[in-house]
């Protein structure tokens, strides 16, 4: 590789570094907003989950279509991924998790969030019940409500027998874990719920059944919205880390190319000096 080729390569890598650095800064700003949104809304989602668990614990006399266990002839998966790439293994991890879960079921369908999830399941020729694109980075409650209404309608019409949510849980900027959450039929979250003593349990007015009927749609919509926010935060964290790594790699590559260029330049100068000396000797 000549010195000119090396300089052209340095210029190309430098341009790439500027792009990855800019994307890193943008992702950092979006990550701060997403983390704040997650922190602000998490108490509500936690309270909603506790409320539905308490209602379920006292649901011996409650009759509700969303409580009825039935043979899982068809399972609906709501899979949340990103609309864009350049975020490390974020998309691959959650899509692999969903594909592995679905492989254990005989009959499945999907509602996808994000173009990456849509494209992935189209290649697998999956049965689609819905698709949502352009909402992965900035989800709003109306998006979750739309997905929740669709999944409840499919469940009530016996078109699906279970609804499972697949998303990425945000743990830290560098740690994101794909997770599944069974939405329907409803069941107590035994991992995160501590049953209360009978005298501490809440009394419902006008009746526990009416309160339960009111809570269920809000609970499902809230869990989907929480998953959208967690996934959005995880996406920005993964993209920030990926772009930071790409910037570091570009800097390392530029340093190596500069060293290589200096060596080539020194070799060229040495060769020129040798030719001048050789020519002078020939003239004697």
Secondary structure by P-SEA (a helix, b strand, c coil): ccaaaaaaaaaaaaaaaaaaaaaaaaaaaaaaaaaaaaaacaaaaaaaaaaaaaaaaacccccccccccccccbbbbbbbbbccccccaaaaaaaaaaaaaaaaccccccccccaaaaaaaaaaccccccccccccccccaaaaaaaaaaaaaaaaaccccbbbbbbbbbccccbbbbbcccccccccccccccccccccbbbbcccaaaaaaaaaaaaaaaaaaaaaaaaaaaaaaaaaaaaaaaaaaaaaaaaaaaaaaaaaaaaaaaaaaaaaaaaaaaac
